[in-house]
Amino acid sequence: MQRRRGPRHVAVGIVLAIVVAVSLGVAAHDSEAQGNDGTYHLDESWPQYPPGSQFEMGSGIAVDARGIVYAISRDRDHWAGHPLSMTRYRGRGSIWMFDRSGTSLGKFADDQEFIGPHSLYIDGEGFVWVVDRDGHQVKKLTPDGTPVLTLGEYGTYGDDHSHFNGPTGVAFLPNGDFVVSDGYWNSRLVWFNEDGEFLKQVGEYGNGPGQLGVVHAVALDARGRLLVANVCGGALHPYVTVRGQIAGERLRPIPGCTSRFDVFNQDGSYEGPWSIVGGNLTLSIAAYGNRIYAGTTGSERGRQDLVIVNAETDTVVDTIRSADVYVHQMALDPTSGDIYVASVYPEHGGESRGPQGPSFVRWTR
């Protein structure tokens, strides 16, 4: 099924920003990114959805060692704040599978329930991790879709060792521990061991050193740094929450707040801002090999750029301008080097929701 896309122009100038997550590409004519690493162009034929496919938007994306792409969608956007029944307006999501050519390989773990999926990861052992923001859970699944670890209580928010309040991402540490960014209505990073046992948490709401607003993504780079997408706080998406879920302090913007990327050590100590890229909206960040991929407000209105940084030298090596409406999460094909992007709320960039819009895209060279 071919996607219908709106017109797009080549943006001028370099906007420095980090996104290590899936970034959704938007429609373009001759839209390319020139940089030291090469030229990327948007593959207009990727993916091909099965006939009758329906969903509202993409949110996460990952690629396994074979080049199989896992893309998680919000089939029905969550609306917990609706005055009628919460169950009636509860969201749901699906995980789609595609090969490099865009051919559909069916759905993954179709028996799993996700209320408001936020991101998707595949670790070094091939396990698939799903972060369900509105379900307040992080799930680890085997390559055949069997759950082996579930953190958080389904549909129940909290701020303790066994509950989340809008988790957003996961970063995997070399010793087997992992860090969850928690996230949307909490402002903390939470450490767990490989068995899912709580170890510690770091962070509090605010804009000072080591403080966090909305922790939208976390990634471990080649230098062993934890890079955090720290978005200015406030009551983001209150319609997906219930009364009392958002703390009172979060109902007001943080004075003088500027979204930024922050650096933490693996032990949780704060190092300072990561100022290689910057922008008004820093939604996501990811790292593959010696590269960091970051998204930020783009040079074209209604679009975001994707900036590629050498992690060893902290220098920008490439930029995909106007990569998508939102660069919500991105993933790298380990063999081809292609970049896959997932994007939410395409209507904010004048695009369509569902299979006709730019929820999942591939940038190739």
Phi, psi and omega in degrees: 000125181278138178276142174269128185234149175278167180294151180214147183238157178287122181283151183253139176094161180256127174251121182275127180193158180249134168217115173244076180196194183271127183245127185275128178277147179253168182296147183201155171244119182054039179269113184226160176242118178267133180196179183294334183269355179131192183241126176259145172224155183280128176275103185291344184266359185252135350267179173252108181284148176297151178305139179082006181297140179219134171193172182264316184196161172273164174215329182216159182203147179207159180231133178270181186295340179273354183090009176283131183261129176252122184234123183257133184243156168263102183289323174223120183293137183290147179213070183292335183278005180294140183294343178269198185301129177296321181298321181298327183252017178291138182284171175208158182217165179222155175249115180266152178235135179223153171269182185300329182281350181098000179293134180290136178247017180091192181252154182251136176050052186291348180270358181272143181257127177233126183278312181212074184301139184247320183203169188214139183218154170234121184276182185294344179259004177090004176286145180258127181247132179239129176255114182258098185301308185279341173274351178058041181223155168237124183242137174250124184239147174289167178301344176261007173094008180276126179293133177240345179204131176228125177249140181091159180258128187306121175071011183237119182271160178183181183218054181223196186290341186237009179225151173242168173224078181085057177296152187234331186199173180221141171233138185256128183265155185299332183275004180100342175292164175217158184240130177253130173274119186228097324179276187271315180237003159249167179227073185207159168252133185239126180266137174228153172276179187295342177269002179085016179275133181299134177249309181189172174222154182223140173116152173210161185291131179156185183238008179276179179303125180082353177272160187226147173262251170268116179273097192270339180194156177217143180211150176256123183264180185295339178268004178082015179271141170271115181258130188238129173276108188250099184267140179307137188282192186128181183275077179285134178050055181297338182293342179268002181250167176251166182303131179090349183288325179266123179299148184304323181295337182274355179280353178238140177300149176285124180302132176068017185286139174230126178298145185201171168258135179244154179245128173238150170282166181294340177274358177099356179286145185273133181258329181135180179288151173258100192259017179295323175232159180203167180173175182283337183222113183245082189282324190207159178208145180210159182223134176224125183058228180262024179243145172245136181243123185226146179242148179205175177305129186272177180275353175248131183302134179081009181225158176240148176268157174242118184252134181249127188237139171285116185292330182288326184248352184054047176238144178285128181248344180195157177217129171259108184280140181052053184295326177187178178299306170232137170268086186276319171206152177226161177214148182250132172285120186293341182263308185275336185082003177295150181246125178254141184231142172245141185223142178257163173043061182299336181297338178293343176248016179079017181254171182269148169285165173079193184301338180282346184254187186266045181295322178226129181220163177235130171255125186232167179237000000 
